[in-house]
Amino acid sequence: MEVILKSEIKCPHCGYKKEEEMPTNACQFFYECENCKKVLKPNEGDCCVYCSYGTVPCPPIQENKSCC
């Protein structure tokens, strides 16, 4: 299975969407929305902002590994 490295994050506060490249060597716990400047944090039970707000989960989750 090929790991997808790009995910579109959608801000839950303002609805702004932006495609980002996910890091492969670390989890991303914080993400600042480019539009409204709110800092996003993972939802409870999620390991990173991509798993909470992205269209594609982070690389470790895609590979069925534990994240961070």
Summary of the structure (lengths in Angstrom):
residues: 68
radius of gyration: 11.4
end to end distance: 20.4
largest distance: 35.6
contacts: 178
relative contact order: 0.28
helix: 13%
strand: 22%
